């Protein structure tokens, strides 16, 4: 059998290297138009709202996420919504996962509404802090 020699060995190594480089640079596209990653920033609008100024007291908040990669910005952003009063969770205000807040009977004062996307760590606090990217707004209940 004839020896293939050094040129064949070099060509084979070049093909293997090209395949390895090509496979190493593959990045799948996002699975949804609503960016599945963690945004750099989240904003909420309106930033300040008084429940008395909304029909039925239902205040629709909208979260917008700003990402390093497209698509950015994403609005409305799918996020986890919550409400706190003086940095503690509260049931004085209900909020849907679509961001619609409603003051419960007897609620009075300024409440912090937040929308969060969680990162991969476990240090998450109740009012949108810790390893979350959160945006905040203020809701005034009568």
N, C-alpha and C positions, 0 to 999 in steps of 0.2 A: 504494500500500500504506500502511496506517495505521501510524503510529509507536506502539510499545508503551509507551514512556515510562519515567519514573523508578520508579514503583511496581513494574513488572515486573522491572526491573533489580535492585532491592533484594530482592525476593522470590527471584529466581534466586540471588543471592549468599548469601542465608540458607540455601537448600536445599543449595548446594554446601558451605558451612561446616558444616552439620549432618552431612553425609555424611563430610567429612574428619575431624571430631571423632569420630564413631562408629567409623570405620575405625582411627583412631589409638589407640583404647582397647581394641582386641581383644587378648586374651591367651589362647592355647590352653591347655586343661586338661592336666595331667600325663598322659602316655601310660601310666602304670603306677601301681598302688597303692604300689609301692616307689619313693618320691620320687626322680626322676631327677637332682635338683640336688645341690649341694654342701651338706652339713650345717654348722651352726654348731659342733656338738660331736658327737664320737663317744665312746661309752663301751663297755667290754667287760666281760662277766661270764663267769666269775668274774674278779675283779681279781687274785687270787692263787690258783694251783693247784699241787698237787704230783702229778706223774704217778703216783707210787706209790699214790695214793688212787683211781685210776680203772681200771676193768676193761680189761685189755690195754694199759694205759698210754696209751690214746687219750683226750685231754682236749678236750671240745667247748667252744669259746668262742663267745659270741654277741655280735655288735656291734649297738648301738642308735644310730641317728642322730637328732639333734634339729635340726629345720629351722625357719626363720623362717616358712615358709608351710606350710599343711596338705598332706598328712597329717604330723603330728608328734606323738610320736616314731614312728619306723619301726623295728620289730624283728621278725625279724632283718633287718639292713641288708645289702644286697649291697655288698661291699667287697673290696679287694685285701688279702690276708692275707700276713704275712711274719713272720720271726723273726730277731732279732739277738742277738749276744752281745758285751757290752762295746762297744756302738755300732758293731759291724761285722756284715755279713751272715754267716750261718753255715748249714752243712748238717747240724749236730749235731741239729737238730730239724726234722722235716718238718711242713708244715701244708697242709691242703687248702683249696680256695677256699670251702669251707663252714665253715672255721674249726676243724677238728679237728686238734690238734697231737699229735705222737708223738715222744718222745725216741729218737734212734738209739742203737745199741749204743755204749757208751763215753761218751755225753754225761753231763756232770755239772755241776751248778751252777744258777744262776738265769739264765733267758733272757727277753728282752723279746719278747712277742708283740704285734703291732700289726695294726690294721685301718685302711685309709686310703681316702679318696675324693680324687681328684686334681682340682685346680682347673685353670684354663686357662693357667697359666704353665709354663715349662720347667725351673724350679729345683726338681727333685725329688731328694731324697737317698735312699740305700739303706735307711735304717731308719725310714721314715715321716715324715721331716722335709721341709723346703723348702716348696713351695707345695701341700701336702697338708693335709687335715684328718685327723688320726689319733687313734685311741684306743689305749691301751696296757694290758697286763696282764703279770703275771710268772708264768712257768712254771718250776718247780723239777724238774730231772732228777736221778735218784738218783746 
